[in-house]
Amino acid sequence: MVSANVVFATMTGNNEEVADLVCDALTREGIVVNETEISQTEFADFQTADILVVCAYTYDEGAMPEEGLDFFADLQSADLTGKVFGVAGSGDKFYGEYFNRTVDNFDAAFEASGAQRGANKVKIDLEPYEEDVERLANFAADLVQTAKKLV
Ligand SMILES: Cc1cc2nc3c(=O)[nH]c(=O)nc-3n(C[C@H](O)[C@H](O)[C@H](O)COP(=O)(O)O)c2cc1C
């Protein structure tokens, strides 16, 4: 059975919604999913699943969620060879070059950890709309397809 851990960081709910949509899509694909909030999540527990997903907001012109900094530091020193990862997030296009910078940071850190990118990162503008639901369903399907080749 393929498993997934999905962690989210949110202030106003958008990224929890993004994480919920990813979890729903993964569940429909037959994956056993565990969803948690980042400050409540030990990285050591998070990294045990086959598929690892982060959905997190960006603040203060490119800043990472402060409550996720420990988690991010643990990711930066982890060896995730054999795992499949995906990163999605909601930011605000108003912030231009800083739009969803946290998604870029997590995506790069996962890549450096030796994990395999199972799906291209998904950047959402504010709350997820219908087209985003579809993008996230495709994101989940890609993750599952990659994981099934490895497991
Ligand atoms: C003070 C402030 C700074 C922000 N800076 C950025 C930013 O640099 N880049 C970005 O993409 N979004 C930025 N945002 C927008 C949030 O990331 C966006 O509203 C997101 O949907 C919030 O997610 P949440 O509902 O999960 O908390 C900023 C929002 C606030 C209030």
The ligand as an SDF file (V2000), in Angstrom:
LIG
                    3D

 31 33  0  0  0  0  0  0  0  0999 V2000
    2.0580   40.7570    5.0170 C   0  0  0  0  0  0  0  0  0  0  0  0
    1.8660   39.7400    3.9220 C   0  0  0  0  0  0  0  0  0  0  0  0
    2.9470   39.4380    3.1160 C   0  0  0  0  0  0  0  0  0  0  0  0
    2.7820   38.5060    2.0650 C   0  0  0  0  0  0  0  0  0  0  0  0
    3.8670   38.2200    1.2480 N   0  0  0  0  0  0  0  0  0  0  0  0
    3.6980   37.3510    0.2250 C   0  0  0  0  0  0  0  0  0  0  0  0
    4.7850   37.0590   -0.6510 C   0  0  0  0  0  0  0  0  0  0  0  0
    5.9030   37.5290   -0.5240 O   0  0  0  0  0  0  0  0  0  0  0  0
    4.5620   36.1760   -1.6820 N   0  0  0  0  0  0  0  0  0  0  0  0
    3.3510   35.5830   -1.8900 C   0  0  0  0  0  0  0  0  0  0  0  0
    3.2070   34.8120   -2.8430 O   0  0  0  0  0  0  0  0  0  0  0  0
    2.2890   35.8570   -1.0590 N   0  0  0  0  0  0  0  0  0  0  0  0
    2.4500   36.7060   -0.0190 C   0  0  0  0  0  0  0  0  0  0  0  0
    1.3930   36.9630    0.8170 N   0  0  0  0  0  0  0  0  0  0  0  0
    0.0780   36.3770    0.4960 C   0  0  0  0  0  0  0  0  0  0  0  0
   -0.2190   35.0610    1.1900 C   0  0  0  0  0  0  0  0  0  0  0  0
    0.7970   34.1010    0.9890 O   0  0  0  0  0  0  0  0  0  0  0  0
   -1.5300   34.5350    0.5880 C   0  0  0  0  0  0  0  0  0  0  0  0
   -2.5860   35.3730    1.0240 O   0  0  0  0  0  0  0  0  0  0  0  0
   -1.8220   33.0890    0.9360 C   0  0  0  0  0  0  0  0  0  0  0  0
   -2.9820   32.6620    0.2290 O   0  0  0  0  0  0  0  0  0  0  0  0
   -2.0350   32.9080    2.4090 C   0  0  0  0  0  0  0  0  0  0  0  0
   -2.1790   31.5590    2.6600 O   0  0  0  0  0  0  0  0  0  0  0  0
   -2.9860   31.0120    3.9270 P   0  0  0  0  0  0  0  0  0  0  0  0
   -4.4540   31.3790    3.7360 O   0  0  0  0  0  0  0  0  0  0  0  0
   -2.7770   29.5400    3.8960 O   0  0  0  0  0  0  0  0  0  0  0  0
   -2.4070   31.6540    5.1320 O   0  0  0  0  0  0  0  0  0  0  0  0
    1.5400   37.8830    1.8540 C   0  0  0  0  0  0  0  0  0  0  0  0
    0.4720   38.1780    2.7200 C   0  0  0  0  0  0  0  0  0  0  0  0
    0.6330   39.0880    3.7400 C   0  0  0  0  0  0  0  0  0  0  0  0
   -0.5490   39.3880    4.6400 C   0  0  0  0  0  0  0  0  0  0  0  0
  1  2  1  0
  2  3  1  0
  2 30  2  0
  3  4  2  0
  4  5  1  0
  4 28  1  0
  5  6  2  0
  6  7  1  0
  6 13  1  0
  7  8  2  0
  7  9  1  0
  9 10  1  0
 10 11  2  0
 10 12  1  0
 12 13  2  0
 13 14  1  0
 14 15  1  0
 14 28  1  0
 15 16  1  0
 16 17  1  0
 16 18  1  0
 18 19  1  0
 18 20  1  0
 20 21  1  0
 20 22  1  0
 22 23  1  0
 23 24  1  0
 24 25  2  0
 24 26  1  0
 24 27  1  0
 28 29  2  0
 29 30  1  0
 30 31  1  0
M  END
$$$$
